[in-house]
Amino acid sequence: MTMRALLWKDARIFTDVLLAGIALLAGSYFLALLLVYADSSSGFAWSKVIAGGASLARFSSILICALLGAYAFAREGEECSGLFLASLPARKGAILLSKAIIAVALFLTVWLASLLIMALGLRAMGYGWDTLLLVLEAMLGYIASGVMAFGVAWYLSLFMGSPVGAAFAGLMTLMPVYAAQFLANDWFDIENPMFFHPVTVAAMFALGIAGVAGGCLRYSRFGGAPNSPRLNISLPWRRDSRRADVATAWSLADLGEQRTGPFRALLWKDIQLLRTSFKVAFVVLALPYLVALASHGDLGALRTASVISIALSVLIFSFWSGHIMSAETGSRTGDFLAALPATRLNVLRARLAVVLTPMLGVTALNLLVLFATNHAIPGAIRFGADLTWTAWTNAPHLVMGLGLANGAALGFAVAWFLSACYQRPAVAIVAGVMTALVGLAFWAALAMAGMVSADGLTPVPFVYLFSSGNALIAAALLAAGCAAAGRRRETSR
């Protein structure tokens, strides 16, 4: 098997990530355009759009890096093409080299494009080379984050049947590192909370490289098909997934010819499929509160922690939504589910219940903490009928918290719809995250328009109207996604 054929195969596998990366980077600049346009306090300038978009792209590039590492092996396991590849006369070294060439080339393209555009934007804004070098030096921490997410996802993609799960795990491993660095910055009174110490940067580079090296060594020894007998790895999520498959199969088999559907069994199955993702997500969402308690523990720190947790939910909810439609493919439970008399309605109801319940619960809890702590802080601007636009602009925690909560719900719905329609979880997740951020930009723009208008609309009715409209759009997207998934399942029968 020639290297050209292997490169072509891997280029096809990484196509989804490439499309998602283009959409995410382009969306970063579109979001910056909306934010600059909405800022009426200063004149519109394209240099601000370019620099702002590049600044946002440093975060979105980390997501792309995690997806690149996750798709290295898990995508072939999900498609069962890894078994076919193992039967061909292709050396494992050539297979690894092909994957490394494509993945690393895309990794470098993403970061070099971001750095180049950021440099051009800063120069266009009149900054000198000294400032530019300082900015590029600060970017090392984000590049190291991308390397770590890439390496961890690369390694885990050998063991996890879904690239979405591997990418999610790769991203979430960054959170303890960020939390430790934030606590260190607070302890040493470093003003910039996002400052990365050289030790942290070096550790993230080392972990990323170790993940890639470990994955290559593991593949060289055992191969890359997660369901291959040679790769008999006893990991908790694999053992529980197999046990879930068997138990769910027996529960569904007890139905006989009934068409009502075992709703409890379906719920249990979907919870088991996403149990690891839920556990990791809940730990990550709790990290801001733990950091706040460890650093200051006052009400102001807890209020900030609630906003950070809401911001993290933008990413996590889109992952949950995009993952629920592809999880059965990786665990093979969909093979027997399609042949059993479980109705389409019950299957979709179970999936919605499994992901909507924690999403709504987490959002409600974070908003409750946000409002409770904000209300208890002396002199803080409170959300009430007497709230004015002038006070609204001086309440950044309330503005960001409510805007991000609306954006997270809309991103969740978009990821659900796209994953149900096209079965491309990477594209769906990226689209969900970008939709949430664009929704936040529209939130800011409409709030600015309400502030300068003279029609008497105050912030409280604006929040209610925007949230209601956002909820209606999200509900429509969820319904459309259910209809598309139902048609797809009916066709597969």
Disulfide bonds with the S-S distance in Angstrom:
none
